[in-house]
Amino acid sequence: MKNKFILFFFLLNFETYSQKIFSVDYASQSDIKVFVVSYESQSDLKVFKVDYQSQAKGNNGLWHFVNYRSQSDKNIYFVDYSSQSDLKIFFVKYKSQAGWRKKEKMHLMH
């Protein structure tokens, strides 16, 4: 019984990070400010947009954009200038290309 309790407690506290994203209208509403760069080499994170929420698991650049703020894990605001951003992203064409280029920024999406 004790082992089951410990296992349950561990699973309850186990944190999973998913990437359900909502794009807000104002910077003050956002968790992070994002700038889309023109070249992969300029990015902190390479992002692939997935079609379904179930595909947006982990903190690895697989983002699913949701229609409502209440459904999101992170609220982002797209800024006009790189200097205004917390995170620079580049949208990739293939799922296998997604991932972090600068691991020191990973905490922003937790």
N, C-alpha and C positions, 0 to 999 in steps of 0.2 A: 504494500500500500504506500509506503514511504517513497519507493522508487517511482511509482506512478505520479505522486504529487510533485516530486522534483522534476520529472519529465514534463508534466503539464505546465509547471511554473516556467521552465526553460522555454518551452514553445510559445507561451504567452508573451514572454519578453523578447523573443527573437524578432529582430527588426528586419523587415524586407523593404527594399526601396524600389518603388516603381516610378515610372516616368509618365504619369498622366498630367498633361500640361494644359493650362488655360492662359490665353493671351488677354491681359487686362488693358483697359483704355488709358490708365494713368500710372505713372511711375510710382506714386505713393501707394497704390494698391498691390504692388508686386512684391514677391519674395526676392526676386533677382532681376537685374536689368541685363538684357542680352543684345549683342550686336552680331549681325550676320556678316561674315567676312567674305571676300571674293575668292580667296585662295585657301586651300586646305592647310598650307604651311603657316597661316596666320591664326589658326584656330586653337582654342583650348580643348574643344570637344567637337567631334565629328558626329552629326546627328542624322539618323534615318527615321523618317516618319512611317510608323506602322499603321495598319488599317484597323486593328482591334486592340482593345484595352488589355486583353490577355497576352498580347505579344510584347507589351511594354513592361517587362519585368527587369529588375536589377537597375544598377546605375551605370549603364554601358552605352548610352546614347540612342537607345530605342525609345522614341517619343510618340505618344498618342495624344493628339489634341482633342480635348473634350469640349462639349458645347456649353457646359455650365461650370461656374466657378466651384460650386459645392462638390463636383465630381473630381476635382483636380488634386494632385499631390503638390504641385508647384504652380504658382501664378507668376508669369513672366511678363515683362514689358520690353518691347523692341525699341531700342534707342536709335537715334540718327547718327551718332558718332561713336567711334570706338572708345574714346576717352571717357565716355559716360557709362560704359558697361562694366558689369561684374564678370561677365562670361562672354567669350567670343566663340561663336559656333559656325560650322560650315555644314550645309546640307549635302549629304552624299547620295549617290544613286542606288547603291546596293547595301543591303542589311549587313553584310560581312565587313563593310568598310567602317561601320560605326564604332566609336570608342574614344577614349580619352587620349589626348596628345600631351596634356599637362596635368599630371595626376595631383598636383598641389591644389587644383581647383575643384577636385571631386566633392569636397565637403559642401559646396554650394548646392548640390542637387540631392543631398541627404535630407 
